[in-house]
Amino acid sequence: MSGTRIRQVEVMPIRAPRREAVRSGLNGSDPVTASEFGIVRILTQDGVEGLGEISITFPRIGFSLCHAAKRMLAPAVVGLDALATPVVLAEIDRVMGGELSAPYLRAAFEMALLDITGKHFGVPAWALLGGRMRERAGLAWGVYQKSPEEMAADAAAGWAAGFQAIKLKVGRGLEDDLAAVRAVARAVDVPLRLDANMAWPSTAEAARAMRALAGVGRVEWFEQPLGRRNLEGLRALRQQTGLPVMADESCQSLRDAYELARGEAADVWNVYVAEAGGLRAAAEIFSLGAAVGVPCILGSQAEMGIATAACAHLAVALPWLPYAIETFGPLRYERDIVTGPGMIAGGWLTPPAGPGLGVELDWDAVKSMMVEL
């Protein structure tokens, strides 16, 4: 089908201003005030457009990824059939050769290809991901590191808005963390997700902090208390404290998930579409989790509208999604890059209607954020 062959690939780097600075255990002294992301726009010979998004908050290499997408991947995929997604992704894998940043690019291109495929066949992306299990997915609200009073107010506002769980960034220092958790626990009477972003340097220090924090507020789980590769430490924390541990940075690929399962290192896995290498790759991690009895949530690189739409389609197609997910990225920005009704309302994420991803670019917004490579 020559009409479905890829005619052109555009890569548009954007700098999206944040509503508030991102402070976490990874970057407490170096807050992120704008996200450096990218838009991948694929056009076929018959004029069908597919949209994808390059999204990565830490480290800040979005523009480097855009350069690789434009200089390395775009020339390699022009001429391939956009409906032959496995063929195109195999070429991307070949060109990238196992580079650590390859999954983020692979995910963006897969989004665009699913968008094209859905439009070609007149079906939404969730139909290409196995069908619809639910109409929408519940969302958790995330609170960045601020004063205890500000964090409490933010958590209370999120809960009042309908978000179904509250996540706090911890890892600044135990006294600061204790003050924050106390304040938030007084403001919202729900179990809290506490995300350390690998801030605690040893198993012993993490165990002390986890016990102390669990003593001042109800905790749903502790997210990534130790470094990415320290699976033995994560398992020891589960055994020593009896407190639930979530793997985030330790769960980027299907192989990572296998190692987590084999090492009994986590009670919950946080799965990112961008880190996994695409929607189908993320779904494989969910399937492994289901097979070994480990629940998963969809995590977030604070994606903008394109990637959030993609995550929404995946969220409604996943067979097992027991917890509120965290893909509410568009709320973090002063302005989104897509038009149409919002996907997020009342603490729920709903995929856009229409074929493919169901979103269109807001060209005024895109032009206001675009930068030169």
C-alpha positions as CSV (number, residue, x, y, z in Angstrom):
1,M,0.0,0.0,0.0
2,S,2.1,2.8,-1.3
3,G,-0.3,5.4,0.1
4,T,0.5,4.4,3.6
5,R,4.2,4.7,3.2
6,I,6.0,7.4,5.3
7,R,6.5,10.5,3.2
8,Q,7.9,12.9,5.8
9,V,8.9,13.0,9.4
10,E,9.0,16.3,11.3
11,V,10.6,16.7,14.7
12,M,9.7,19.9,16.6
13,P,11.7,20.6,19.9
14,I,9.6,22.5,22.4
15,R,10.3,24.2,25.7
16,A,7.1,24.0,27.8
17,P,6.9,26.3,30.9
18,R,5.8,24.6,34.1
19,R,3.1,26.0,36.3
20,E,5.4,25.3,39.3
21,A,9.0,24.1,39.6
22,V,9.7,20.4,40.0
23,R,11.6,19.6,43.2
24,S,12.2,16.0,44.3
25,G,14.8,13.8,45.8
26,L,16.7,13.9,42.5
27,N,17.0,17.7,42.1
28,G,16.1,19.5,45.2
29,S,18.6,22.3,44.6
30,D,18.1,22.4,40.8
31,P,14.4,22.7,40.1
32,V,12.9,22.1,36.6
33,T,11.0,25.1,35.5
34,A,10.3,24.0,31.9
35,S,10.3,20.7,30.1
36,E,12.4,20.2,27.0
37,F,10.3,17.8,25.0
38,G,9.7,17.1,21.3
39,I,6.9,16.5,18.9
40,V,7.2,13.8,16.2
41,R,4.9,14.3,13.3
42,I,4.7,11.6,10.6
43,L,3.0,12.1,7.3
44,T,2.1,9.3,4.9
45,Q,1.9,9.5,1.1
46,D,-1.8,9.8,1.2
47,G,-1.7,12.7,3.7
48,V,-2.5,11.0,7.0
49,E,-0.8,12.6,10.0
50,G,0.4,10.7,13.1
51,L,1.5,12.5,16.2
52,G,4.0,11.3,18.9
53,E,5.7,12.9,21.8
54,I,9.3,12.7,23.1
55,S,8.9,13.2,26.9
56,I,11.7,12.9,29.5
57,T,11.9,15.1,32.7
58,F,15.1,13.6,34.2
59,P,17.8,14.0,32.9
60,R,17.1,17.0,30.8
61,I,18.1,15.6,27.4
62,G,14.9,16.2,25.4
63,F,16.6,18.4,22.8
64,S,19.3,15.8,22.3
65,L,16.7,13.2,21.7
66,C,15.0,15.5,19.2
67,H,18.3,15.9,17.4
68,A,18.7,12.1,17.2
69,A,15.1,11.7,16.0
70,K,15.6,14.3,13.2
71,R,19.1,13.3,12.1
72,M,19.2,9.6,12.6
73,L,15.6,8.1,12.7
74,A,13.7,10.3,10.3
75,P,15.8,9.4,7.3
76,A,15.8,5.7,8.3
77,V,12.0,5.4,8.4
78,V,11.0,7.5,5.4
79,G,9.6,5.1,2.7
80,L,8.6,2.4,5.2
81,D,4.9,1.4,5.5
82,A,3.4,3.3,8.4
83,L,1.0,0.4,9.0
84,A,3.9,-2.0,9.5
85,T,4.7,-0.8,13.0
86,P,6.9,-3.7,13.9
87,V,9.0,-3.1,10.8
88,V,9.5,0.5,11.6
89,L,10.2,-0.1,15.2
90,A,12.8,-2.7,14.3
91,E,14.5,-0.2,12.1
92,I,14.6,2.3,15.0
93,D,16.0,-0.4,17.2
94,R,18.7,-1.1,14.6
95,V,19.7,2.5,14.2
96,M,19.8,3.3,17.9
97,G,21.7,0.1,18.7
98,G,20.7,-0.2,22.3
99,E,21.4,3.4,23.4
100,L,20.0,4.2,26.8
101,S,17.8,6.9,25.4
102,A,16.4,4.7,22.6
103,P,13.1,3.8,24.5
104,Y,12.0,7.4,24.6
105,L,12.4,7.8,20.9
106,R,10.9,4.4,20.2
107,A,7.8,5.3,22.3
108,A,7.3,8.6,20.4
109,F,7.5,7.0,17.0
110,E,5.2,4.2,18.1
111,M,2.6,6.7,19.2
112,A,2.6,8.4,15.8
113,L,2.4,5.1,14.0
114,L,-0.6,4.0,16.1
115,D,-2.2,7.3,15.5
116,I,-1.9,6.7,11.7
117,T,-3.1,3.1,11.9
118,G,-6.1,4.1,13.9
119,K,-7.0,6.8,11.5
120,H,-6.5,4.5,8.5
121,F,-8.9,1.9,9.9
122,G,-11.2,4.4,11.6
123,V,-10.7,3.0,15.1
124,P,-9.3,4.5,18.4
125,A,-5.9,3.5,19.6
126,W,-7.3,1.5,22.5
127,A,-8.9,-0.9,19.9
128,L,-5.4,-1.5,18.6
129,L,-4.1,-2.3,22.1
130,G,-6.5,-5.1,22.7
131,G,-9.9,-3.4,23.2
132,R,-11.5,-1.4,26.0
133,M,-11.6,-2.8,29.5
134,R,-12.9,0.4,31.2
135,E,-14.3,3.8,30.2
136,R,-11.7,5.8,32.1
137,A,-8.9,5.5,34.6
138,G,-8.7,7.1,38.1
139,L,-5.9,9.5,38.8
140,A,-3.6,10.2,41.7
141,W,-2.4,13.8,42.4
142,G,1.3,14.5,42.9
143,V,2.8,17.1,45.3
144,Y,6.3,18.5,44.8
145,Q,8.6,19.5,47.6
146,K,7.6,22.8,49.2
147,S,6.9,24.0,52.7
148,P,4.7,21.6,54.8
149,E,1.9,24.1,54.7
150,E,2.1,24.5,50.9
151,M,2.2,20.7,50.4
152,A,-0.8,20.2,52.7
153,A,-2.8,22.9,50.8
154,D,-1.8,21.3,47.4
155,A,-2.8,17.8,48.6
156,A,-6.1,19.1,50.0
157,A,-6.9,20.9,46.7
158,G,-6.1,17.7,44.7
159,W,-8.3,15.6,46.9
160,A,-11.2,18.1,46.7
161,A,-10.8,18.1,42.9
162,G,-11.6,14.3,42.8
163,F,-8.1,12.8,42.6
164,Q,-8.2,9.4,44.1
165,A,-4.7,9.2,45.7
166,I,-2.1,11.6,46.9
167,K,1.7,11.3,46.2
168,L,4.4,13.3,47.9
169,K,8.0,13.8,47.0
170,V,10.2,13.1,50.0
171,G,14.0,12.7,50.4
172,R,15.1,16.2,51.5
173,G,16.0,15.3,55.0
174,L,14.1,13.3,57.6
175,E,12.9,16.2,59.7
176,D,11.7,18.1,56.6
177,D,10.0,14.9,55.3
178,L,8.3,14.2,58.7
179,A,7.0,17.8,58.8
180,A,5.6,17.5,55.3
181,V,3.9,14.1,55.9
182,R,2.4,15.3,59.2
183,A,0.9,18.3,57.5
184,V,-0.5,16.4,54.6
185,A,-1.8,13.6,56.8
186,R,-3.8,16.2,58.8
187,A,-5.1,17.8,55.6
188,V,-6.2,14.6,53.8
189,D,-7.2,11.4,55.6
190,V,-6.0,9.0,53.0
191,P,-2.9,6.7,52.6
192,L,-0.1,8.6,51.1
193,R,2.3,7.6,48.3
194,L,5.8,8.7,49.3
195,D,8.3,9.0,46.5
196,A,12.0,9.2,47.5
197,N,13.4,9.2,44.0
198,M,16.4,7.1,45.2
199,A,17.3,9.8,47.8
200,W,18.3,7.5,50.7
201,P,21.9,6.3,50.3
202,S,21.7,3.0,52.3
203,T,19.3,0.3,53.3
204,A,19.7,1.2,56.9
205,E,19.0,4.9,56.4
206,A,16.0,4.1,54.2
207,A,14.6,1.7,56.8
208,R,14.9,4.4,59.5
209,A,13.2,7.0,57.4
210,M,10.4,4.6,56.3
211,R,9.6,3.6,59.8
212,A,9.6,7.2,61.0
213,L,7.4,8.4,58.2
214,A,5.0,5.5,58.6
215,G,4.6,6.6,62.2
216,V,3.2,10.0,61.4
217,G,0.9,9.2,58.5
218,R,-0.7,6.3,56.7
219,V,1.4,5.2,53.8
220,E,0.2,3.4,50.7
221,W,3.8,2.6,49.6
222,F,7.3,4.0,49.5
223,E,8.4,4.6,46.0
224,Q,12.0,3.9,45.0
225,P,13.7,4.4,48.3
226,L,17.1,3.2,47.1
227,G,19.2,3.3,43.9
228,R,18.0,1.8,40.6
229,R,20.3,-1.3,40.7
230,N,20.0,-2.0,44.5
231,L,17.4,-4.7,44.2
232,E,18.9,-6.6,47.2
233,G,18.4,-3.5,49.3
234,L,14.7,-3.1,48.1
235,R,14.0,-6.7,49.1
236,A,15.7,-6.2,52.5
237,L,13.5,-3.1,53.1
238,R,10.4,-5.1,52.5
239,Q,11.6,-7.9,54.8
240,Q,12.9,-5.6,57.6
241,T,10.2,-3.0,57.7
242,G,7.1,-4.9,56.6
243,L,6.2,-1.7,54.6
244,P,5.3,-1.8,50.9
245,V,7.9,-0.8,48.3
246,M,7.2,0.5,44.8
247,A,9.8,0.1,42.1
248,D,10.0,3.1,39.7
249,E,13.5,3.9,38.4
250,S,14.2,0.1,38.9
251,C,11.4,-0.8,36.5
252,Q,12.2,0.7,33.1
253,S,12.2,-2.4,30.8
254,L,10.6,-5.8,30.6
255,R,14.0,-7.2,31.7
256,D,14.0,-4.9,34.7
257,A,10.5,-6.2,35.7
258,Y,11.8,-9.8,35.4
259,E,14.7,-9.0,37.7
260,L,12.4,-7.3,40.2
261,A,10.0,-10.3,40.2
262,R,12.9,-12.8,40.5
263,G,14.4,-10.8,43.4
264,E,11.1,-10.2,45.1
265,A,12.2,-6.6,45.3
266,A,8.9,-4.7,45.1
267,D,5.2,-4.9,46.0
268,V,4.1,-2.6,43.1
269,W,5.7,-1.6,39.8
270,N,5.5,1.9,38.3
271,V,5.5,1.5,34.5
272,Y,6.3,4.4,32.1
273,V,5.4,4.3,28.4
274,A,8.4,6.4,27.5
275,E,10.9,4.3,29.5
276,A,9.5,1.0,28.4
277,G,9.8,1.9,24.7
278,G,6.2,2.3,23.8
279,L,2.6,1.4,24.6
280,R,2.9,-2.2,23.7
281,A,6.2,-2.6,25.6
282,A,4.6,-1.1,28.7
283,A,1.6,-3.4,28.3
284,E,4.1,-6.4,28.3
285,I,5.4,-5.3,31.7
286,F,1.8,-5.1,33.0
287,S,1.2,-8.6,31.7
288,L,4.3,-9.9,33.5
289,G,3.1,-8.2,36.6
290,A,-0.2,-9.9,36.3
291,A,1.4,-13.3,35.8
292,V,3.5,-13.0,39.0
293,G,0.9,-11.2,41.1
294,V,2.5,-7.8,41.2
295,P,0.1,-4.9,40.5
296,C,1.3,-2.0,38.3
297,I,0.4,1.6,37.8
298,L,1.0,3.9,34.8
299,G,3.7,6.5,35.8
300,S,4.4,9.8,34.2
301,Q,7.2,11.9,32.7
302,A,4.6,14.7,33.1
303,E,3.7,14.2,29.5
304,M,1.9,16.8,27.5
305,G,-1.3,16.2,25.5
306,I,-0.1,13.8,22.8
307,A,1.6,11.3,25.1
308,T,-1.1,11.7,27.8
309,A,-3.7,10.7,25.1
310,A,-1.6,7.7,24.3
311,C,-1.4,6.7,28.0
312,A,-5.2,7.2,28.3
313,H,-5.8,4.7,25.5
314,L,-3.5,2.2,27.1
315,A,-5.0,2.7,30.6
316,V,-8.5,1.8,29.4
317,A,-7.2,-1.3,27.5
318,L,-5.1,-2.8,30.3
319,P,-6.8,-5.9,31.8
320,W,-5.6,-5.3,35.4
321,L,-5.3,-1.7,36.7
322,P,-6.1,-1.8,40.5
323,Y,-4.7,1.5,41.5
324,A,-5.1,5.2,40.5
325,I,-2.5,6.1,37.9
326,E,-0.3,9.3,37.7
327,T,-0.6,10.4,34.1
328,F,-2.0,13.9,34.6
329,G,0.9,15.7,33.0
330,P,-1.0,18.4,31.0
331,L,-2.1,20.0,34.3
332,R,1.6,20.8,35.1
333,Y,2.0,23.2,32.2
334,E,0.9,26.8,31.5
335,R,-0.4,25.6,28.1
336,D,-0.9,22.3,26.3
337,I,0.1,21.5,22.7
338,V,-3.2,19.9,21.7
339,T,-6.7,21.2,21.1
340,G,-10.1,19.9,22.0
341,P,-11.8,19.0,25.3
342,G,-9.6,18.1,28.2
343,M,-8.9,14.4,28.9
344,I,-8.7,15.1,32.7
345,A,-11.7,16.0,34.7
346,G,-12.8,15.2,38.3
347,G,-9.8,13.0,39.0
348,W,-10.3,10.8,35.9
349,L,-8.4,10.3,32.7
350,T,-10.5,9.6,29.6
351,P,-9.1,8.9,26.1
352,P,-10.1,11.4,23.4
353,A,-12.9,10.3,21.1
354,G,-12.1,9.7,17.4
355,P,-9.7,7.5,15.5
356,G,-6.1,7.1,16.4
357,L,-5.0,9.1,19.5
358,G,-7.9,11.5,18.9
359,V,-5.8,14.7,19.3
360,E,-4.8,17.5,17.0
361,L,-2.0,20.0,17.5
362,D,-2.6,23.5,18.8
363,W,-0.3,25.2,16.3
364,D,-0.3,28.5,18.1
365,A,0.8,26.8,21.3
366,V,3.4,24.7,19.4
367,K,4.9,27.7,17.7
368,S,5.1,29.7,20.9
369,M,7.2,26.8,22.5
370,M,9.3,25.7,19.6
371,V,13.1,26.2,19.8
372,E,15.9,25.7,17.3
373,L,18.1,22.6,17.6
